[in-house]
Amino acid sequence: MTSSEIRQQFLDFFKSKEHHIVPSAPIVVKNDPTLLFTNAGMNQFKDYFLGNRKPAYPRVADTQKCLRVSGKHNDLEEVGVDTYHHTMFEMLGNWSFGDPGNPQAGYFKKEAIAWSWELLTKVFKIDKDRLYVSVFEGDEKEGLPFDEEAYNEWKNWIAEDRIIRGKKKDNFWEMGDTGPCGPCSEIHVDCRTEEERKSMEGKTLVNADHPQVIEIWNNVFMEFNRLKDGTLQKLPARHVDTGMGFERLVRVLQSKTSNYDTDVFTGTIKAIGKIVDKEYDNDDSKTSVAFRVISDHIRAICFTIADGQLPSNTGAGYVVRRILRRAVRYYYSYLDYKQPLLYQLVLFIAGQFQHVFPELKNQQDFVAKVIKEEEEAFLRTLEKGLKRIDDIISKAGSAEIIGGKEAFELYDTYGFPIDLTRLIATENNLAVDETGFEAEMQQQKNRSRQATAIDAGDWTVVNEAERSSFVGYDRLSVQTRIIKYRKVKAKNKEQYQVVLEATPFYAESGGQAGDRGVLKAGDESIYVTDTKKENDLIIHFTDKLFTDMSAEIRAEVSADKRLHTAYNHTATHLLHAALKQVLGNHVNQKGSLVNEEVLRFDVSHFAKISDQELDAITDIVNKKIRENLSVVIEEKSKESALESGAMALFGEKYGDIVRVVTIGGIFSIELCGGTHVHHTGEIGTFVITSETAVAAGVRRIEALTGAAAVRFCTQKMHESKAITEILKTKDPVKSVEKLIEDKAALEKKIEAYEAREMAAVSKELASKVEIVNGVNFVGQQIEASSAEALKKICFDMKPLLKENYLVVLTANIAGKAAVAVLLDEKLAEEKSLDAGKIIKQQIAPLIKGGGGGQKALATAGGHDVTNLAKVIETVKALL
């Protein structure tokens, strides 16, 4: 069977067991502060397990895009080296969401175990003698018993000597330090040859990291919630959470010894070979590892970008950039390919997955453009970085370690992620001082995720409620109760998070900022400073709590802030439609921010939007505002909404019932959960304030609406009037153009004057040659207008001095030290001198600055001008 057939057979099997087939959630996580990426199939269902949300279906099955590169689940170092680890992978899963009120709707250990055995042995026809299973042996410290129920169920299907009792490490599944968890039962398959199986029993190799005895499926029985203090709390209901690694399953069913030998990867590997004109040898050589790394990494890069995460220097964007740069380094160093390669694979990956993950096919040109520009940017610095790391390695010597400062220099100057430096160090039998690297990162105010992490305590339940509900589309105030609260700490500031039974507060989502307002109980008032989502839980941030948290309260949203936010949100829908009308249908939203003050809208477009285009877009939006169009909001099935032409955003997870916002009939139809005005005329007016590039293929428009737009236009009119009065002209544009022309002409005259002056200075300095140990030495402090002028004088002196010279010139330029060192190349070889090293090692410390350059010419700048004479003496002493 092909991989596509295997995937479909899994889904069809569970559909026959009354499971609803659901699409994959985006690989990029939007409303869960504990995750950057979906790293397990259960992520999108976490709220069902916790009881925060009721599932639409008691049984579901899916294939989920997952990414694991950091944190607890870190597989990056093994990718491409072994046969079965990946960054992005598919997790096939079947789920039962227990309902305390209707236990019959779901299922538990009996059915999960029976069905997994049926699928593997009867449908996929895996040899029973190659299978082993494990169950949780229990843990006395946690007070957890042996999973006798799972053990007894397995005895109905497999020989007892093939049932392994596993420790907590392998047979108690937890998604993180806190959250849903429970005992699990793994299924392992022995893929060794008959001869190998006879020589050693497979049971002894289970969970022993043997490349051919691998875990293929995990049945997790969710029963507990891990609290902040480490204790386990029973969940409201019992659930089944299973996960089967798709790539491993395909490997087993296609009788391969490596995931990379299956049709999941062979097409990509073949495409890579064609591009680089090399054969894949399927061995442990660096060349073969490079093929595997690239074929894995390109999938992770493509799908994260398609789901809305652009490469960047922070958070999730930095993870994408790390993976991309790791792949670039592999093809650059081991496939001898020195130009962008990854973007050439996007078309192939998009075609391979178009029927299961169509979001990539729909955006393949955009994704390829982003990847190509990222590759080009990194390739520009990679060669220099590799030369620098070679220099660092040669100096490491007996220390056998790359220092933290050097590792940080590679990161900060050359864009080397720490894991790339670690990889190169390992290849050269060196370690990396990662503690020192982290210290350097902190000193440079690194933008790590930890800097913005929230330390959250456990929830204190006040009032029992089935779940929290949002009523803010229709009401801005409501009588309600507090369900639960907890203390949180972020950036050394303590706050509280409060969950209400019913709330009018809109939680930050879809680019719209969270509501602010007040909670009232009797004479007490507590201000809500922000409202956010954690999965599907609406959380209100406050600086204090009520004296009696169980009392009935009144929740009131700030009506003025909500209204101005609605102006901006509805305006983004008008803007989106206008952009498509003027620029073309390729334009798609790539991010937005709307609050009461401003709207920011990011779109896919590969060129600067011209002033004429911006004017046309502005005219369309304002025309639709003047027409006072009705803003119609309806709830529909997702299928019906998409059939009607509604725009869905890539990277968003939509339910079966969606909210459709329609403006002016067919002018704008979008799926949107935000708040809006009733008629476009309420917006008043719209003005674009800026248009800039954000990333490869992404442009950002910032705009204002309503009173803010009017204030902006009024301010610009006042500025224009002031300029007209200053210039004393009726046509300020022509006057400014004339001033610029006059300035350019004056600058040319000044440059010519300075060139003559510098030539004279150079000639005078050349006449002051001092013979030092047989070398023509010139050391002078001079008057110079800029560091560039100092450098130019050095250039002018070269033909005058001809050979065997060393020049050091210093200048005090507006209170700052400037130094230039000029060195005859032949002399540099004879005396083992290097102008760049002289600047860095001898001069920079004296002037409290920095600099560098080439072997024959280098410059420095610094804050201390008191040592300029000493600089000259120091360089002279080198002779």
C-alpha positions in Angstrom: 0.0 0.0 0.0 1.0 3.6 -0.6 1.3 5.9 2.4 -1.9 7.7 1.2 -3.8 4.4 1.2 -2.5 3.5 4.6 -3.6 6.9 6.1 -7.1 6.5 4.5 -7.5 2.9 5.7 -6.8 4.0 9.3 -9.5 6.8 9.0 -12.0 4.4 7.3 -11.5 1.8 10.0 -12.4 4.2 12.8 -15.2 5.7 10.8 -16.7 2.2 10.8 -16.4 2.3 14.6 -18.7 5.3 14.7 -15.9 7.9 14.9 -16.3 11.4 13.3 -13.3 12.2 11.1 -12.0 15.7 12.0 -9.4 17.8 10.2 -5.9 18.4 11.6 -5.6 21.4 13.9 -3.0 24.0 12.7 0.6 23.1 13.6 1.0 26.6 15.0 -0.8 27.0 18.3 -2.8 30.2 18.8 -4.6 30.2 22.2 -2.4 28.0 24.4 0.3 29.9 26.3 1.9 26.6 27.3 2.7 25.6 23.7 4.4 27.1 20.6 3.4 24.2 18.3 1.1 21.3 18.3 3.4 18.5 19.6 0.8 15.8 20.1 -2.5 14.7 18.7 -4.3 15.5 21.9 -3.4 19.2 22.0 -6.5 20.4 20.3 -8.7 18.3 22.6 -7.2 19.4 25.9 -10.2 21.4 27.0 -12.4 18.3 26.4 -10.3 16.3 28.9 -10.3 19.1 31.5 -14.1 19.6 31.2 -13.8 23.2 30.0 -15.6 22.5 26.8 -18.1 19.9 25.6 -17.1 18.0 22.5 -19.4 18.0 19.5 -18.8 14.3 19.0 -18.0 11.6 21.7 -15.7 9.7 19.3 -13.3 11.3 16.7 -10.4 10.2 14.6 -7.8 12.2 12.7 -4.3 12.7 11.4 -2.6 15.6 13.2 0.4 17.6 12.0 2.8 17.7 14.9 6.2 19.4 15.5 8.8 18.5 18.1 12.1 20.4 18.3 12.4 21.7 21.8 11.3 21.3 25.4 10.3 18.0 26.9 9.7 16.4 23.5 13.0 17.2 21.7 13.8 15.1 18.7 15.9 17.5 16.7 19.4 16.0 17.4 18.3 12.5 16.2 16.6 13.7 13.0 18.3 12.3 9.9 20.9 10.4 12.0 18.6 7.6 13.1 15.8 6.0 11.1 12.7 7.1 12.8 12.9 10.6 14.5 11.4 13.6 12.8 10.7 17.3 13.4 7.3 17.5 11.7 5.3 14.2 11.7 1.8 13.0 11.4 0.0 11.4 14.4 -2.9 9.1 13.6 -5.3 9.1 16.5 -8.6 7.9 17.7 -10.4 9.5 20.7 -13.1 8.9 23.1 -14.3 11.8 25.2 -16.0 10.5 28.3 -19.2 12.2 29.4 -20.0 11.9 33.1 -23.7 12.1 32.3 -23.6 9.6 29.5 -20.8 7.0 29.9 -22.2 4.8 27.1 -21.4 7.5 24.5 -17.7 6.9 24.8 -15.4 3.9 25.4 -12.3 3.1 27.4 -9.6 0.4 27.7 -11.6 -2.6 26.5 -12.6 -1.1 23.1 -9.3 0.8 22.6 -7.2 -2.3 23.0 -9.5 -4.6 21.0 -9.7 -2.1 18.1 -5.9 -1.4 18.0 -5.3 -5.1 17.8 -7.9 -5.6 15.1 -6.6 -2.8 12.9 -2.9 -3.9 13.2 -3.4 -7.6 12.8 -6.5 -8.1 10.7 -6.7 -4.9 8.5 -2.9 -4.1 8.2 -2.0 -7.8 8.6 1.1 -7.2 10.8 2.5 -10.6 12.0 1.3 -11.1 15.6 4.6 -12.7 16.5 6.3 -9.4 15.8 4.2 -7.4 18.3 4.7 -6.7 22.0 2.6 -4.5 24.3 3.4 -2.7 27.5 1.2 -1.7 30.4 1.8 0.6 33.4 3.4 -1.3 36.3 2.3 1.4 38.8 4.2 3.9 41.0 4.2 3.7 44.8 5.5 7.3 45.2 2.5 8.7 43.2 0.1 6.2 44.8 -0.7 4.8 41.3 -1.6 1.1 41.1 -0.6 -1.5 38.5 -2.9 -1.2 35.4 -4.5 -4.5 35.9 -7.5 -3.6 33.7 -5.3 -3.0 30.6 -3.2 -6.1 31.4 -6.3 -8.3 31.5 -7.7 -6.9 28.3 -4.5 -7.6 26.5 -4.5 -11.2 27.7 -7.5 -11.7 25.5 -5.5 -10.9 22.4 -1.8 -11.6 22.9 0.3 -14.2 24.8 1.0 -13.1 28.4 4.8 -13.3 28.0 4.5 -10.6 25.3 2.9 -8.1 27.8 5.6 -6.0 29.4 5.2 -4.1 32.7 6.6 -0.6 32.0 7.8 2.1 34.3 6.3 5.5 34.6 8.9 6.9 32.1 7.4 4.8 29.3 3.9 4.0 30.4 2.5 7.1 32.1 1.9 9.8 29.5 2.0 13.5 30.3 2.0 16.3 27.8 4.0 18.6 30.1 4.7 19.6 33.6 1.0 20.2 34.2 -2.2 19.1 32.4 -4.1 16.0 31.5 -2.3 12.7 31.9 -2.8 9.0 32.6 -1.4 5.5 32.3 -0.7 4.2 28.7 -0.3 1.0 26.9 2.2 1.0 24.1 2.4 -1.4 21.1 5.9 -2.2 19.8 6.8 -4.0 16.6 10.0 -6.0 16.0 11.2 -5.3 12.4 14.4 -7.3 12.6 15.2 -10.2 10.2 14.2 -13.7 11.1 17.8 -14.6 11.9 18.2 -11.6 14.3 14.9 -12.5 16.0 16.1 -16.0 16.6 19.4 -14.8 18.1 17.7 -12.4 20.7 14.2 -12.2 22.0 12.5 -8.9 20.9 11.0 -8.4 24.3 14.4 -7.5 25.7 14.8 -4.7 23.1 11.5 -2.9 23.8 12.1 0.7 24.8 15.9 0.1 24.5 16.4 2.5 21.5 16.9 -0.4 19.1 16.3 1.1 15.6 14.3 -2.0 14.4 12.3 -2.6 17.6 10.1 0.5 17.7 7.0 1.8 19.4 4.2 2.1 16.8 1.1 3.0 18.8 0.3 4.4 22.2 -3.1 4.0 23.9 -3.3 6.7 26.6 -6.1 6.4 29.2 -6.7 9.9 30.4 -7.8 9.9 34.0 -5.8 12.6 35.8 -4.9 16.3 35.7 -1.3 17.1 36.9 -1.5 20.2 39.1 1.2 22.9 39.7 2.3 21.3 43.0 2.8 17.9 41.3 -0.2 16.2 42.7 -2.7 14.3 40.5 -6.4 15.3 40.4 -9.1 13.0 38.9 -10.6 14.3 35.7 -14.4 14.8 35.5 -14.5 11.8 33.1 -12.3 9.1 31.6 -11.0 9.5 28.1 -9.1 7.6 25.5 -6.2 9.4 23.6 -4.3 7.3 21.2 -1.5 8.1 18.9 0.2 6.1 16.1 3.2 7.5 14.3 2.2 7.6 10.6 5.7 7.5 9.3 6.6 4.5 11.5 3.4 2.7 10.5 4.2 3.2 6.8 7.7 1.9 7.3 6.4 -1.3 8.9 3.7 -1.9 6.3 6.1 -1.2 3.4 8.7 -3.6 5.0 11.5 -0.9 5.2 14.2 -0.6 7.8 14.0 3.2 7.8 11.2 5.8 7.6 13.2 7.6 5.0 13.0 4.5 2.7 9.2 4.8 2.5 7.2 6.8 -0.1 6.6 9.4 2.5 10.2 10.6 1.9 11.7 8.9 -1.2 10.1 11.3 -3.6 11.6 14.3 -1.7 15.0 12.6 -1.5 14.9 11.9 -5.3 14.0 15.6 -5.9 16.9 16.7 -3.7 19.3 14.4 -5.6 18.1 15.8 -9.0 18.7 19.4 -7.8 22.2 18.8 -6.3 23.2 16.2 -8.9 24.1 13.6 -6.3 22.9 10.0 -5.5 21.4 9.1 -2.1 23.4 6.1 -0.8 21.2 5.3 2.2 24.2 5.0 4.6 25.6 6.8 7.7 27.8 9.2 5.7 27.3 13.0 6.1 26.0 13.2 2.6 23.2 10.7 3.3 22.4 12.3 6.6 22.1 15.6 4.7 19.5 14.1 2.3 17.5 12.8 5.3 17.7 16.0 7.3 16.6 18.2 4.3 13.7 15.8 3.4 12.5 16.0 7.0 13.1 19.7 7.7 11.4 21.0 4.5 8.1 19.5 5.7 8.3 21.3 9.0 9.3 24.6 7.4 6.5 24.4 4.8 3.6 23.6 7.1 4.5 26.0 9.9 4.7 28.9 7.3 1.5 27.7 5.6 -0.2 27.8 9.1 0.8 31.4 9.6 4.2 31.3 11.4 6.8 33.3 9.6 10.5 32.9 10.4 11.7 35.5 12.9 14.1 36.0 15.8 11.6 35.3 18.6 9.4 32.5 19.9 7.8 30.2 17.4 9.3 32.1 14.5 12.8 31.5 15.8 12.1 27.7 15.9 11.2 27.8 12.2 14.3 29.8 11.4 16.5 27.4 13.4 15.1 24.4 11.4 15.6 26.2 8.1 19.2 27.3 8.9 20.0 23.8 10.0 18.9 22.4 6.7 20.8 25.1 4.8 24.0 24.3 6.6 23.6 20.6 5.7 23.2 21.2 1.9 25.9 23.8 1.9 28.5 21.7 3.7 27.7 18.2 2.7 25.9 18.4 -0.7 28.2 21.2 -1.9 25.2 23.3 -3.0 25.8 27.0 -2.5 22.5 28.5 -3.5 18.9 28.3 -2.2 17.6 24.7 -2.4 14.7 24.3 0.0 12.3 26.6 -1.9 12.6 24.4 -4.9 11.0 21.5 -2.9 7.8 23.4 -1.9 5.9 22.5 -5.1 6.7 18.7 -4.6 5.7 18.7 -0.9 2.5 20.7 -1.7 1.5 18.1 -4.3 2.3 15.2 -2.1 0.0 16.4 0.7 -2.7 18.3 -1.3 -5.5 15.9 -0.4 -4.8 15.7 3.3 -3.4 19.1 4.1 -4.5 21.4 1.2 -3.5 24.6 3.0 0.1 24.3 1.6 -1.1 23.7 -2.0 -3.3 26.8 -1.7 -0.3 29.0 -0.7 2.7 27.3 -2.4 3.9 30.4 -4.2 3.9 32.4 -1.0 5.6 29.7 1.1 8.3 29.2 -1.6 9.0 33.0 -1.7 9.3 33.2 2.1 11.7 30.2 2.2 13.8 31.5 -0.7 14.4 34.9 0.9 15.3 33.2 4.2 17.8 31.0 2.5 19.4 33.9 0.6 19.7 35.9 3.8 21.4 33.0 5.7 23.6 32.0 2.8 25.1 35.5 2.8 26.5 35.1 6.3 27.0 31.3 6.4 30.3 31.2 4.6 31.7 33.9 6.9 30.3 32.1 9.9 31.8 28.7 8.9 35.2 30.4 8.5 34.8 32.0 11.9 33.9 28.7 13.6 36.9 27.0 11.9 39.0 29.7 13.5 37.3 29.1 16.9 37.8 25.4 16.6 41.5 25.7 15.7 42.0 27.9 18.8 40.0 25.5 21.1 43.0 23.1 21.2 43.3 21.0 24.3 40.4 22.9 25.9 38.0 20.8 23.7 35.2 23.3 24.2 33.8 26.3 22.3 33.3 29.1 24.8 30.0 30.7 25.6 31.1 34.1 24.2 32.2 32.5 20.9 28.9 30.6 20.7 27.0 33.8 21.2 29.1 35.6 18.6 28.2 32.9 16.1 24.5 33.4 17.0 24.5 37.2 17.2 26.8 38.0 14.3 26.4 35.1 11.9 22.9 33.9 12.7 24.0 30.4 13.9 21.4 28.9 16.2 23.0 27.2 19.3 22.0 23.7 18.1 23.9 24.4 14.8 27.0 25.4 16.7 26.5 22.3 18.9 26.2 20.1 15.8 29.4 21.4 14.2 31.2 21.2 17.6 30.2 17.5 17.9 31.5 16.8 14.4 34.8 18.1 15.6 34.8 16.2 19.0 34.2 19.5 20.9 31.6 20.5 23.5 29.9 23.9 23.7 29.8 26.0 26.9 26.0 26.4 26.7 25.8 27.8 30.3 28.1 30.6 29.1 26.1 31.0 26.0 22.8 31.4 28.0 24.5 34.0 30.2 25.5 36.0 27.2 22.0 35.8 25.8 20.7 37.2 29.1 23.1 40.0 29.1 22.0 41.0 25.6 18.4 40.9 26.7 17.7 37.8 24.6 14.2 37.4 23.3 13.7 33.9 24.6 10.3 32.5 25.4 11.1 32.4 29.1 11.3 36.2 29.2 7.5 36.4 28.7 6.5 33.1 30.4 3.7 33.2 32.9 4.2 31.2 36.2 0.6 30.1 37.0 -0.6 28.5 40.2 -3.4 25.9 40.4 -7.0 26.9 40.0 -9.1 27.5 43.1 -12.7 26.5 42.3 -15.3 28.8 43.8 -18.6 27.8 42.1 -19.3 24.6 40.2 -20.4 25.2 36.7 -20.6 23.0 33.6 -18.6 25.6 31.6 -18.1 29.2 30.9 -20.0 31.0 28.2 -19.4 34.2 26.2 -22.4 36.5 25.9 -20.5 39.6 24.7 -21.9 39.8 21.1 -25.2 40.9 22.5 -24.5 42.4 25.9 -21.7 44.5 27.4 -22.8 43.8 31.1 -24.2 40.8 32.8 -24.9 39.4 36.3 -22.6 36.3 36.8 -20.5 34.3 39.1 -16.8 33.5 39.4 -16.2 29.8 38.6 -12.5 29.7 39.5 -9.4 31.8 39.8 -5.6 31.5 40.2 -2.6 33.6 40.9 -0.1 34.2 38.1 3.3 35.9 37.9 4.9 37.4 34.8 7.8 39.8 34.6 7.9 40.0 38.4 4.3 41.3 38.5 1.7 39.3 40.3 -1.9 39.2 38.9 -4.9 37.0 39.1 -6.7 35.1 36.4 -10.5 34.9 36.9 -13.0 32.7 35.0 -16.7 33.7 34.9 -19.7 31.5 34.4 -21.0 34.0 31.8 -18.9 36.9 30.5 -19.4 39.8 28.1 -15.6 40.3 27.8 -14.2 39.4 24.4 -10.9 37.4 24.8 -7.9 38.3 22.6 -8.4 36.3 19.4 -8.2 36.5 15.7 -6.0 39.7 16.0 -8.6 41.6 18.1 -7.4 42.8 21.5 -9.1 41.6 24.6 -11.7 43.7 26.3 -11.1 45.7 29.4 -13.7 46.8 32.0 -14.8 46.2 35.6 -16.2 43.5 37.9 -18.4 44.7 40.7 -19.6 43.0 43.9 -21.4 45.2 46.4 -19.2 48.2 47.1 -16.1 46.5 45.7 -14.8 47.1 42.1 -12.0 45.2 40.4 -10.7 46.4 37.1 -10.1 43.8 34.3 -6.8 44.9 32.6 -7.0 42.3 29.8 -8.9 39.3 28.6 -7.2 36.3 26.9 -8.0 32.8 25.8 -6.3 29.7 27.1 -7.5 27.1 24.7 -11.3 27.7 24.9 -11.2 29.2 28.4 -11.9 32.9 28.7 -9.5 34.4 31.3 -9.9 37.9 32.9 -6.7 39.5 34.3 -7.1 41.5 37.5 -4.7 43.0 40.0 -6.8 42.0 43.1 -9.6 39.7 44.3 -13.0 40.3 46.0 -13.3 39.8 49.7 -16.0 37.2 48.9 -15.2 35.5 45.7 -18.3 33.3 45.8 -20.7 36.3 45.7 -22.7 37.2 42.6 -21.0 39.9 40.6 -21.7 42.3 37.7 -19.3 42.2 34.8 -19.1 45.3 32.6 -17.1 45.9 29.5 -15.7 49.3 28.7 -18.3 50.3 26.0 -16.2 53.1 24.5 -13.1 50.9 24.0 -15.2 48.0 22.5 -16.9 50.4 20.1 -13.7 51.9 18.8 -12.2 48.4 18.5 -15.3 47.4 16.4 -14.7 50.3 14.1 -11.2 49.0 13.4 -12.2 45.4 13.1 -15.0 46.0 10.6 -12.6 48.2 8.7 -10.1 45.4 8.3 -12.7 43.3 6.5 -13.4 46.2 4.1 -9.6 46.7 3.7 -9.1 43.0 3.0 -11.7 43.0 0.2 -10.3 46.3 -1.2 -6.8 44.8 -1.3 -8.0 41.8 -3.3 -9.9 44.1 -5.7 -6.9 46.4 -6.3 -3.9 44.0 -6.0 -5.4 40.6 -7.0 -6.9 37.4 -5.4 -3.4 36.2 -4.3 -3.6 38.7 -1.4 -4.4 36.8 1.9 -4.4 38.0 5.5 -1.2 37.0 7.3 -1.9 38.6 10.6 -3.7 41.5 12.2 -4.0 43.6 15.3 -7.1 45.6 16.1 -7.7 47.6 19.3 -9.5 50.8 20.2 -6.5 52.9 18.8 -5.3 51.4 15.6 -5.6 48.6 13.1 -2.7 46.7 11.6 -3.1 44.4 8.8 -0.5 42.0 7.3 -1.0 40.5 3.8 0.8 38.3 1.4 2.1 40.4 -1.5 5.5 40.4 -3.2 6.0 44.0 -4.0 5.7 47.4 -2.3 2.2 48.7 -2.6 2.5 51.9 -4.6 1.0 55.2 -3.6 -1.5 55.0 -6.4 -2.6 51.5 -5.3 -2.9 52.7 -1.7 -5.1 55.7 -2.8 -7.3 53.3 -4.7 -7.6 51.0 -1.7 -8.4 53.9 0.6 -11.1 55.2 -1.9 -12.8 51.8 -2.0 -12.9 51.5 1.8 -14.3 55.0 2.3 -16.9 54.5 -0.4 -18.2 51.4 1.4 -18.3 53.4 4.6 -20.3 56.2 3.0 -22.7 53.6 1.6 -23.5 52.7 5.2 -23.7 49.0 4.3 -25.3 46.5 6.7 -23.0 44.2 8.6 -24.8 40.9 8.7 -23.6 38.3 11.2 -24.9 34.7 10.9 -24.0 31.3 12.3 -23.7 28.5 9.6 -22.2 25.2 9.1 -18.6 25.5 7.9 -19.4 23.7 4.6 -22.4 26.0 3.9 -20.3 29.1 4.8 -17.4 28.1 2.4 -19.8 27.3 -0.4 -21.3 30.8 -0.1 -17.8 32.2 -0.8 -16.7 33.0 2.8 -13.0 33.6 3.3 -11.3 31.3 5.9 -7.9 32.2 7.2 -5.0 29.7 6.8 -3.7 28.4 10.2 -7.1 28.9 12.0 -9.0 26.0 13.5 -12.7 26.3 12.8 -15.5 24.3 14.4 -18.4 22.7 12.5 -20.6 25.8 13.2 -18.9 29.1 12.2 -19.7 32.8 12.5 -20.0 34.5 9.1 -19.6 38.3 8.7 -21.1 39.6 5.5 -20.8 43.2 4.4 -22.6 44.6 1.3 -23.8 41.3 0.0 -20.8 39.7 -1.8 -18.3 42.6 -1.2 -16.9 41.0 1.9 -17.7 37.5 3.4 -15.4 36.2 6.1 -15.4 33.7 8.9 -14.8 35.7 12.0 -15.4 35.5 15.7 -14.7 39.2 16.4 -17.0 42.1 17.3 -18.3 44.5 14.6 -20.4 47.6 14.0 -24.0 47.1 12.7 -23.5 49.5 9.7 -20.3 50.6 8.0 -21.3 54.2 8.3 -20.5 54.0 12.0 -16.8 53.8 11.2 -16.8 57.4 10.0 -13.7 57.5 7.9 -10.6 55.5 7.1 -7.0 56.6 6.4 -3.8 54.5 5.8 -0.9 55.8 7.8 1.9 53.5 6.7 2.8 50.6 4.4 5.9 48.6 5.1 7.6 45.2 4.6 7.4 42.8 7.5 8.9 39.6 6.1 9.5 37.9 2.8 6.4 38.3 0.8 4.4 40.0 3.6 3.4 43.7 3.6 2.0 45.6 6.6 -0.6 48.3 6.4 -1.4 50.5 9.4 -4.5 52.6 9.4 -6.9 54.7 11.6 -10.7 55.0 11.6 -13.3 57.3 13.1 -12.1 60.2 15.3 -8.5 59.0 15.2 -8.5 59.2 11.4 -9.9 62.7 11.5 -7.3 63.8 14.1 -4.5 62.3 11.9 -5.7 64.2 8.8 -6.1 67.5 10.8 -2.6 67.1 12.1 -1.2 66.6 8.6 -3.1 69.7 7.4 -1.5 71.8 10.2 2.0 70.4 9.4 1.5 71.2 5.7 0.3 74.7 6.5 3.4 75.2 8.8 5.8 74.1 6.1 4.1 76.4 3.6 4.5 79.3 6.0 8.2 78.5 6.8 9.1 78.2 3.1 7.0 81.3 2.2 5.6 79.6 -0.9 2.2 78.5 -2.3 3.8 75.3 -3.6 5.8 73.6 -0.7 6.5 70.4 -2.8 8.4 72.3 -5.5 10.2 74.4 -2.8 11.3 71.2 -1.0 12.5 69.6 -4.3 14.5 72.7 -5.0 16.1 72.6 -1.5 17.1 69.0 -2.0 18.6 69.8 -5.4 20.6 72.7 -3.9 21.7 70.5 -1.0 23.0 67.8 -3.4 24.9 70.4 -5.4 26.5 71.8 -2.3 27.5 68.3 -1.0 29.2 67.7 -4.4 31.2 70.9 -4.0 32.1 70.0 -0.4 33.2 66.5 -1.5 35.4 68.0 -4.2 36.9 70.4 -1.7 37.5 67.7 0.9 39.0 65.4 -1.8 41.6 68.1 -2.6 42.2 68.8 1.0 42.6 65.1 1.8 45.0 64.7 -1.1 47.1 67.6 0.3 47.0 66.0 3.8 48.0 62.6 2.4 51.0 64.2 0.6 52.0 66.0 3.8 51.8 62.9 6.0 53.8 60.9 3.4 56.6 63.4 3.8 56.7 62.6 7.6 57.9 59.0 7.2 59.9 57.8 10.1 62.2 54.7 9.6 61.5 52.2 12.4 63.5 49.0 12.3 63.7 49.3 8.5 60.0 50.1 8.1 58.4 53.3 6.7 56.2 54.3 9.7 53.7 57.1 9.8 51.9 57.8 13.0 49.9 61.0 13.3 46.9 62.5 15.0 45.1 64.7 12.4 42.0 66.8 11.9 39.3 64.8 10.0 35.6 65.4 9.4 34.6 61.7 9.6 35.9 58.1 10.1 35.4 57.7 6.3 37.7 60.7 5.6 40.4 59.0 7.8 40.1 55.9 5.7 40.2 57.9 2.5 43.5 59.5 3.5 45.0 56.1 4.1 44.0 55.0 0.5 45.6 58.2 -0.9 48.8 57.5 1.0 49.3 54.0 -0.5 50.7 55.1 -3.9 52.9 57.7 -2.2 54.5 55.3 0.2 54.7 52.5 -2.4 56.0 49.6 -0.1 57.3 48.5 3.3 55.0 50.8 5.2 52.8 50.9 8.3 50.5 53.9 8.9 48.4 54.6 12.0 46.2 57.7 11.9 44.0 58.9 14.8 41.4 61.7 15.1 39.1 63.3 17.6 35.8 63.6 15.8 33.2 65.4 17.8 34.5 63.9 21.1 34.8 60.3 19.7 38.0 58.5 18.9 38.7 57.3 15.4 41.6 55.2 14.2 42.8 53.8 10.9 45.7 51.3 10.3 47.2 50.8 6.9 49.7 48.0 6.3 51.8 47.0 3.3 50.7 43.4 2.4 54.2 42.2 1.8 55.3 43.6 5.2 52.3 42.0 6.8 53.5 38.6 5.6 57.1 39.2 6.7 56.3 40.5 10.2 53.1 38.3 10.7 51.0 41.5 11.2 47.3 41.9 10.6 45.6 45.3 10.6 42.3 43.8 11.7 43.9 42.0 14.6 45.9 45.1 15.6 42.6 47.1 15.7 40.8 44.5 17.8 43.5 43.3 20.1 45.7 46.5 20.6 43.6 49.6 19.8 40.0 48.8 20.7 40.7 48.4 24.4 42.7 51.7 24.5 39.8 53.8 23.0 37.0 51.8 24.7 35.4 50.8 21.5 35.6 48.3 18.7 36.3 47.8 15.0 37.9 45.5 12.4 38.6 45.2 8.8 41.0 43.5 6.4 44.6 42.4 6.8 45.9 45.5 5.0 43.4 48.1 6.2 41.2 48.3 9.3 39.4 51.0 11.4 38.1 51.5 14.9 35.9 53.9 16.8 35.6 54.4 20.5 34.5 56.7 23.4 37.9 57.5 24.9 40.0 60.2 23.1 42.6 60.5 25.9 44.7 57.6 24.6 45.1 58.6 21.0 48.9 59.3 21.4 49.2 56.0 23.2 47.5 54.3 20.2 50.3 55.5 17.9 53.1 54.4 20.3 51.4 51.0 20.8 51.4 50.3 17.0 54.9 51.7 16.6 56.1 49.3 19.3 54.9 46.4 17.2 57.9 47.1 14.9 
